[in-house]
Amino acid sequence: MKYVVERMDIVSKKRYPLLKLIRIVFTDDGYIIDVNHKVKSRGYYILKDSDTISILKKKPKIISRYYKGDISDLINDLEKCLTN
């Protein structure tokens, strides 16, 4: 049996396989949407799902505890990742 790497989604607090998640790395300069999961820093995971992004739009405090910048830009970039 093959081991499947799972991480927790910060919105729903549920565990999902790594390939179903988007990784966000917050830095002093802003944020990086780490599609390949390779950036060497602490990352936070969000499910690749339009429902999850809509929850973030309604409840921006979920991300504001991790990131102090403009959350609307981050949400727009996450929506672009869904279409790609």
C-alpha positions in Angstrom: 0.0 0.0 0.0 1.4 3.4 -1.0 1.5 6.2 1.5 -0.4 9.3 0.6 0.9 12.6 2.0 -1.9 14.6 3.6 -2.1 18.2 4.9 -4.7 20.2 6.7 -6.8 22.8 4.9 -6.8 26.0 7.1 -10.4 26.8 6.1 -12.2 23.5 6.8 -9.6 22.0 9.2 -9.9 18.7 7.3 -7.0 16.7 5.9 -6.7 16.2 2.2 -4.1 14.7 -0.2 -1.3 17.1 -1.0 -2.3 17.2 -4.7 -5.7 18.6 -3.9 -4.3 21.6 -2.1 -2.8 25.0 -2.9 0.1 26.0 -0.7 0.6 29.6 0.3 3.8 30.9 1.8 3.7 34.2 3.6 6.9 36.3 3.6 7.9 39.7 4.8 7.4 41.1 1.3 3.9 39.5 0.7 3.0 36.0 -0.2 3.9 33.2 -2.7 1.4 30.8 -4.1 3.6 27.7 -4.2 2.1 25.5 -6.9 4.9 22.9 -6.9 5.2 22.8 -3.0 8.9 23.5 -3.2 9.5 26.8 -1.4 11.6 26.4 1.7 9.4 28.1 4.3 6.3 27.5 6.4 3.3 27.0 4.2 -0.4 27.0 4.7 -2.8 24.9 2.6 -6.1 25.7 1.0 -8.3 23.2 -0.8 -8.4 23.7 -4.6 -12.1 24.3 -4.7 -14.4 27.3 -5.6 -16.4 26.7 -2.5 -13.4 27.1 -0.3 -12.4 30.4 -2.0 -16.0 31.7 -1.6 -15.7 30.9 2.2 -12.5 33.0 2.3 -14.3 35.9 0.6 -17.0 35.8 3.3 -14.6 35.2 6.2 -11.3 37.0 5.5 -10.3 36.6 9.2 -9.3 33.0 8.4 -6.3 34.3 6.5 -5.8 37.6 8.4 -4.4 35.7 11.4 -1.5 34.5 9.1 -1.2 37.5 6.7 -1.4 41.2 7.5 -1.5 42.5 3.9 -4.3 43.0 1.4 -6.4 39.8 1.4 -8.4 40.7 -1.7 -5.3 40.4 -3.9 -4.5 37.0 -2.4 -8.1 35.8 -3.0 -7.9 37.0 -6.6 -4.7 35.1 -7.2 -6.2 32.0 -5.6 -9.1 32.2 -8.0 -6.6 32.4 -10.9 -4.9 29.3 -9.7 -8.3 27.4 -9.8 -8.7 28.3 -13.5 -5.2 27.0 -14.4 
